[in-house]
Amino acid sequence: MMNRPDLPPEIARRRTFAIISHPDAGKTTLTEKFLLFGGAIQMAGQVRAKGEARRTRSDFMKMEQDRGISVSASAMSFDFGPYRFNLVDTPGHSDFSEDTYRTLTAVDAAIMVIDGAKGVESQTRKLFEVCRLRDLPILTFCNKMDRESRDTFEIIDEIQENLAIDVAPVSWPIGMGRDFIGAYDLLHDRLEIMDRADRNKVAESIQISGLDDPKLADHVPAELLEKLREELEMARELLPAFDRKSFLEGHMTPIWFGSAINSFGVKELMTGIGEFGPQPQPQNAAERQIAPEEKPVTGFVFKVQANMDPKHRDRVAFVRLASGHFERGMKLLHVRSKKPMAVSNPVLFLAADRELAEEAWAGDIIGIPNHGQLRIGDALTEGEALRFTGIPSFAPELLQTVRAGDPMKAKHLEKALMQFAEEGAAKVFKPMIGSGFIVGVVGALQFEVLASRIELEYGLPVRFESSQFTSARWVSGPKDKVETFANANKGHMAQDHDGDLVYLTRLQWDIDRVGRDHPELKLTATKEMMV
């Protein structure tokens, strides 16, 4: 990572990262404050505030706004100081983990948000493991320090034990809950004082020289000051100092303490991403590694969002640029179909607003409106046939059959389902025998989201019913053997929306039996989304 050539300045100032957390740790609020300090929005809306004017800017799906949760990952770009931030918001709800896994393939770093009272929760652990697989550098933000929270050392210990990563405090909280008055910035020897009166105001910084500076006593009550000195002395002996190399290799996470809702600690976190965060990194393709400084433009689709604007049945493919300097109107090769594609109206996202992107650089995320040509995993290049690797597609854990309320509208239902399948929102299987479709998802909440979106976006009331199958596996192997197997098990066979064969079953025993009786066939629970 360290011996790479210097990047062109425009690429070097990019920071592309995701925010991950357990639901309710305060991720959406943190995202809002990022946009606020980046000058992208004028007023941060309370997540569940009343009135359309104060809807959160990063949740645009009706269901997200009704429930106050983020369901689809949205991307936002904005400037902060000399840096260009590309922030990808991910759903925290565990039922949408697949969307989140794919999002993490498109970023260079992640911010992990932890609730000061709850510490490391189950979903955080799962997402952290995905970051670990990709060696993503992780910055930690311990939120909600203005509420009753756990002891600082306890939180740090829990992160170190549960996630097996070194934790280096870069700020230290002073007091907690009602007594929380701010934090001490260890990197710059600064005192940050929280303003409880104005939630959208950045904390006041007081430059001091070390912990013995008499100025400290003017701002921090005596008993809190004594505690701060003691704790910091212990912290300096027991905890490692921040080391950027170790952080970039994914072995260490710097931790900031703050309160996103009070705008406290957010600016320091943003400065940290700018100063220490990784520049755009090389991306892996099956053929070779692609470096961001290469001249030809390359990129891959990591997410497809349908009907972002219900009036125009539009679909936007989110593309992470891996190399080059992209300009509007460029012709790029769509590798899977081997056809050139003129990208005439690419968009950049500012939360719910979009603007035409006249240009973009490696590390940026642009949206390409299209009518179904682009799907997850597709590569776009200036001619080279590349296949980006590592974008997973998981076997669904829940299967249900779906029927349209009106039997005459079966055709419309098929169209809607195909759209969601290409978007990656669900797996859609067409059984070889019988009519109808079987829909597979990773989490139960996704059925509700699908039903509500099919009704809202297509005007089709649908109902999901339990299916006789509980698991799905992709089948691969020599062509003749696969055909013989499929003909012998017609009642269990289906095709996914790419036309690949899938074996559906109720029992793990069936899967083991196929492995035993047909050693030449392979049943897999994931399928790499490659061309």
N, C-alpha and C positions, 0 to 999 in steps of 0.2 A: 504494500500500500504506500510505502514511503518513498520508494525509488522510482516513482512514475514521473514522466516529464511534466513540466508546468502546463496547466491548461490555459487555453485562451481566456482572457479576463472575464468575458461574458459568461463562459461556462463555469469558471472557478467561483463566481459569486452565487451560483445556484445552491440551494439547500432543499433537497426533496425528502420529506419525512412524513410518517404517519403518527397518529395519536392512538394508543391502544389502552384499554382499561376494562374493568368489570363494569356492568351497567351501574349507573348512579354514582360513579366515583367523581363525576364532574367534568367529563370529557367535553361535552357540548359547550358548557360554560367556558372552559379553557379555550376552545376553538374560537368562540365569539370574541374573547378578549384579545386573542392573537390578531383577529381581523380589525379590532378596534385600534390596537396600538400600531398596526401596519397601515392605518389610515384607510382601510378598505370599507369600514362601515362607520357611521357617525354615532350610533347609539347601540349598545349591546342590549338585546332584549332578554328579559328573564325567560328561561326555557319555557315555563308554562304561563307566561304573562298573558293577560287578556288583550284582545284586539289584534287585527291583522298587522297593524304597523309594527307590533313588537314580536311577531313570530320569530323564532330563531332563524338565522339566515342559512344555516347549513342543512336544515331538515326541510326538504320541499315536498315530500310525499304526504298525501293527506293523512295517512295513518300515523306517520311520524309526528305530525303536528298535533293530532288528537291525543296520542299517547305520551308524547314527550320523550320518545326514544329515537335513536338514529337507526334506520333500517338499511339504507343503501349508502355505500361509501361515496361521498362527494369530494371533488378536488377543488382547491382554491389556490390562486396565485396572488401574491402581493409583495410589495417591497418593504424592507425594514432596514433602515440605515443603508449601508452599502450592499446589502444582500437581497437576493430574490428568493422568497420562500415559496415552495410548492407544498402545500399542506394537504394531505389526503386524510379525510375524516373516515373512520371505519365504524361499522356497527359494533356496539359493545355487547349487544344481546347475543347469548350463546347460540341461539337458533340460526344466526346468520354467519356462523364462523367461516363458512366456505368463501363467502365474498371477502371476508377479512383476510384469509390466507392469501387469496389472489392479489389483494391490494398490496400486501407486504412484499410481493415480488417486484413491485414497481417503485419502491422507495430505497433510500440509502441509509436511513436511520429511523429510529422510532422513539417516541416519547411515551413512557409508561406512567399513567396517572394512578396514584394509589390514594385511597381514602385514609386519612390520619387515624380514624377510629377503628377501621376494619382491617387495615394492613393488606397483605397479599391474598386476593380471593381467587376462586377456582378458575374463572375465565381469564384472569390476568396470567395465571400460570400457563394455561393452554397457549395463549397468544405469545407469551414469552418464549415458549418452546419453539414456536415457528420462527421467531426472530433468531433464536439460537441456531436453528438449522441453517439459516442464511448468514450467520455471523454478523447480524446487523448491530451496529453500535446503538446502545440504549441510554437515553437520558431519563432520569426519574423525577417526577414532580409529586411531592407528598401534599395532597390538597386538604382543604377543610381544617386547617390548623386553628381557625377562629372558633371551632366547636370543640367540645371535649374530645381530646384524642389521646392516643397512647404515648408512653414515654418514648422520647426520640431514639434512645439506644435500642429499645425493644423493636421499634419499627425497622431500624437498620439491620438488627440481628435477623429478623424474620425474612427480610429480602435476601440477605446473604445465605441463610440456611435453605430457604425454599427454592431459590432460583440459582443457587451455586454461582454467585457472581460477587466480585468485590464491590463494596459500596464506599464511595468517597464523598463525604459531605462537602458541598461548596457553599452552602449557607446553613445557618444554625438558628432554630426558632427561639425567640425570647418569650417565655410564658406560653400558655396554651388556653384554649377555650376563651372565656371572658377576659382572661388576663393577657391574651396574646397581643403583644404590641408591635411585633415586627420580627426582623431576623438580622443576623450578623453575616455580612458577606465575607467569607473567608478568603476569597481569591483577591479581592480588592481592598480589604480592610475598611469596609464601609458599614455604616449602620443604616438599615432600611426601616423606616417607621411607617406603620400602616395607618391610613386615614379611613376610619370607619364611617365618616359622614358621607363621603362621596365615593360611591362604588366604582365609578368610571375614571377615577383619578389615579395617576401613577404615584406610587409611594415616594415619600421624600427621602433623599439620600444624604447622609451626613458623613463626610470623609473624616476618618479618624486614624491616628497612628497607633495601631496595636491596642490590646485590651486594657492597657494601663492608662490610656489617655483620659485625663480628667473630664473631657467633654462628655464622655459616656454617662457620667452621673447626672448630667442635665436632662437626659432623655429617658434613662432607664431607672425605675425604682430600685432602691438599694438591695432588697432581697432577691429581685430578679437578676440584678447585675452580678451578685455574688454567685448565684446558681449558674449563670452563663459562663463565668470565668472557670468555675469548677468543671462544668461539663466539657468546655472546649479543651481544657487541659487533658482531661481523660480521652476525649475524641482524638486529639493529636497523637496521643501515645498508642491508642488501641486501633485506630482506623487508618487505612492507607491514605497518603496524600494523592490528590488527583494527578493522573498521568495520562496525557492525551494518547500516547501510543497504545497503551493498554486498553483505553476506552475504544479507540478505533478498531482494535482487533476483537472487540466484543467481550473482553474479560472483566471490564470494570464499568460501573455506571455512576456518574456524578448525580447527587441528589439535592434538589432544591426544596425548601419548605415554604408553603404559602397558602393563600386562599384565593382561588380563581374568582369567586363571586365578588370579592372585595378588590379585585385587580392587583392583589398583592403577590409578589414573587414571579409574576408572569413576565414582566419586562426582563428580569434577570435571566429567566429561563430562555427567552428569545435571544438575548445577547449571547448566552452560552451556546445555543445552536449555531449562531452565526460564527462565533470565534472558534469553537472546537469541533463543530459538526463536520461530517465528511463532505467533500466536494462530490459531484456526480461520479459514480464508480463504473468500472467496466461491467458489461452485462454478458452473461453466458449464452452462447448459441451452440447448437449441436456441432457446427463446423469449426468454430473458433471463438475466442473472446473478443468482444467489440469494445474498443476504448472510446471514451467520450470525445477525445480530441480528433478522431478521424474525420476527414472532410465529408465523405458521403453521408447523407442522412439515413438513419435506420431507426426503427421504433417498433414496439409491439403493443397489441391491444390487451389490456389486463381486465377490462370491465366494459360491459355494454349496458347502457341504461335506456330502456324503451319509454316512449311517451313522457318525456320530461315536460313536454308541453302538450297536454291532452288534446288541444285544438288541432294539432298538426301531426298526429301519429308519427312523431319523429323518433329516431333512435340515434343516440350519440355513442360512439365508441371512444372510450378513454384510451389515449395512446401515450405511453411513456417513451420519450425520445431517448435513444441510447447513444446516438452520435450525430455530429454535424450541426449545421445551421439551417433550419427549415424556414422557407419563405412561402407566403400564401400564393396559391396557384401552381405550386410545384407538381410535377407528375411523379408519382411514386409507383413502384411495382408492388402489386398485392400478391405476395409470394404463393399463397395457397391456390389462387385461381390462375396465376401466371398472367394476369391482365394489368395493364397500366391503369392508374386511377388518378384523376386530377383532383387535388385537394384545394377546392376553390373557396370554401367557407369554413375553415377551421376556427374553433372557438377557444377562448381562455375563460376560465370560470372565476368569478368573484362571488363566492357563495351562490345565491340564487340568480345573480345577474350573469349574463355572458357578454363578452365583446369579441369582435372578430380579431383573430390573432394574425397580425401582419407578419410576424416572425416568431420563431421560438428556437431555443438552443437545447443541446443535450442536457438531460436532467429535467426539462420541463414536461408538463402533462397537458396535452391539448385534446380537445374533443373534436371528433370528426363526425358530423351528421351524415347518416347514410340510410339506405333502405334495406338493410339486412345483408349487405355484402360482407361487412366486417363482423367477425365473431371473436370470442376470447381466444387468445393464443396466436392470432394472426400476426404475421410480420409485414412491415412496410419498409421497402428499401429503395435505393436508387439503382436497382438492377441486380444486386447480388441475391442469390437464393439462400436466404438464412432461415433457420428455425430456432427461435428462442426456446430455451428449455426451462423447466422448473415451475411451470404454471400448472398446478394440480387440478384435477376434477375428481371429486370423491364420490364413492357409491353412496346413494341415499340410505338413510337409516329408517325412514318411514315411507311406506307406500300406500297410496289410496287411489281408488278409481274416481273419475270425475265425470259428471253428467251435466248437460245443459238443462236448465229449467224448462226450456222450450225445445222439444226434440227436432223441430224444423231447423234449429240454428246450429246443428252439429258442425257444419262447415266453418261457421264463425268461430266456434270453440276451438277447432283444430288450429285455425290461424293464430288465435290468441295464445294457445299453449306453445306453439312453435316459437312465437316471439319470445315468450318467457324462457324457453329452453335455450335459445341462442343468447339470451341475456345472461344465462347462468343462474337465473333465479330458481330454477327447478329442473329436474330431469324428467323428460316426458318419454314414456315407452309405449310403443304400439304393439300389442300382443299379436302373435301370428294367427291365433284363432280367436274369433269373436270380434265384436266391434268395441268402440270406446277406447279410452286411453288410461294408462296408469301413470300417476304423477308421483315422483319421489322427491323428498326433501331431507335436509339434515336435521331440522328442528320443527316442532309442531306449529310454532307461531307462523311459520312460512305458509301453511295452508290458509290461515286467516288472511295473510297479506295477499296471497294469490287470489282468493275469492273476492276480496274487496277491490283489488286492482282490475280483475276481469269485469266486475260489475261497473266500476267507475269508468274504465277506459274503453270498454267495448259494449257497455249496456247489456251485459249478459249475466243474469243471475245463474249461478252454478251451485251444485252441491257435491261435496266430497263424501265418499262412502268408504268404509273399510274394505281393504282388498284381501284376497286370500293369500297374497304373497307378503313376505316381510323383508326379504333382502334381494339385492340385484348384484350380479357380477358380470363384468365384460368377458367375452369369450374370445380367445385368440389361439392360433395354431395353424397347422397345414390346412389348406383350403378344403381338400376332399374330406379330411377328418372332421372339420368343423361342420360341413354340410351334412355328413352322415349323422353326426350327433344332434344337429338341429332337427333333422327329419324324425329322429327317434324320440325327441322330447318336445314335440310341437306345442303341447299344452303349457310348457314352461318358457318358451322362447318369445322374445320381443326384440324390437329394434329401437335404438335411441334416435334422437333427431338427426344425427349424422349418418344414420343407416348402419351403425355398428351393432353386431349381435350381442344381446344381453340375455343371461340366464336368470330367470326369476324363481325364487323358491321360498318355502316357509321355514325350512329346517337347515341348520348348520350341517346336519347329517348328510343331506343331499349334496352339499358343496364338497364335503369330504369324500363322498362316494364317487363323484365325478372325477376328483383327483386320483382316486384309486383305480377306477375302471378305465379312465382315459388319460394315461400319463402324458400323452403327447399334446393335450390341450392345456391351456392356461386360463384359470379364472382369476381375474384381478379386481380389487376393490377400488383402485384408482386408475384413471386414464390420463396420461399426460396430454394436455390440450395442445397438440402440435399439429402442424399442417400435414 
